[in-house]
Amino acid sequence: MKFSLARAATALVLAVGAAVVPVTPAGAHATADPVSVYPPIQGSSTWDRFGLSGPGGHHVVFSNWGYMNDWSVDIYRNPGATVVSPFGTKSAAGHAIAVKVVTVRPGCATGNLADGGYRIGLEARDTATGAILARADVMHVANKPSTIVVGASVGPWTKLGETGRFRYSSCYQVNGDSGAHIHLEVINQHRYSCYVARSANTALTDLTVIGKVGVHYSGQRQRC
């Protein structure tokens, strides 16, 4: 779980016997075994198309393990595109990463799928160490296959559903197909993940890294 020390605004020094152990200050990160985060849409997509939903200030809606998620961003693609897991298949050290479904429910508070589709929560685990690394909430998913249920294992190209267009509401304020998007949120299990800062309307591909998990940043909305 995240520690309160990770949220400290200044560096602390803890004495353990005669040894002095520095604690990472806010905004910095410790050595870790990162896993890349990719767009949750197969093929091409667009980062923060209208400049209103970048991770520096976009709202975080969901929580995991009792904490609000670390950062969020809207990734755009017209309705009908395949939605997939955002987690990479290997860590920087070469450990295989397993991903399973931990949440399947309507994404909007109304509980009505017509207002914003599904929220599908995914959990990434290091198969070499057994450690749970992170979770991602993939929101505004349409046409979810019946096989996508809590407990299901998913690969990098397993279809979670599709991008969709939902009715205009407080949960989904979209007026046309060009505004169709996936709302992605990411959270580390320990300390904080990070995002790769990009300009609004940047084109993305399957291989574009948009963030990292397994890193040890010490606050929400941290740039990698």
Buried (B, 14 or more C-beta within 10 A) or exposed (E): EBEEEBEBEEEEEEEEEEEEEEBBEBEEBEEBBBBBBBBBBBEEBBBBBEEEBBBEEBEBBBEBEEBEBBBBBBBBBBEEBBBBBBBBBBBBEEBEBBBBBBBBEBBBEEEBBEBBBBBBBBBBBBEBEEBBBBBBBBBBBBBBEEEBEEEBEBEBEBBBBBBBBBEEBEBBEBEEEEBBBBBBBBBBBBBBBBBBEBEEEBEBEBEBBBBBBBBBBBBBBBEB
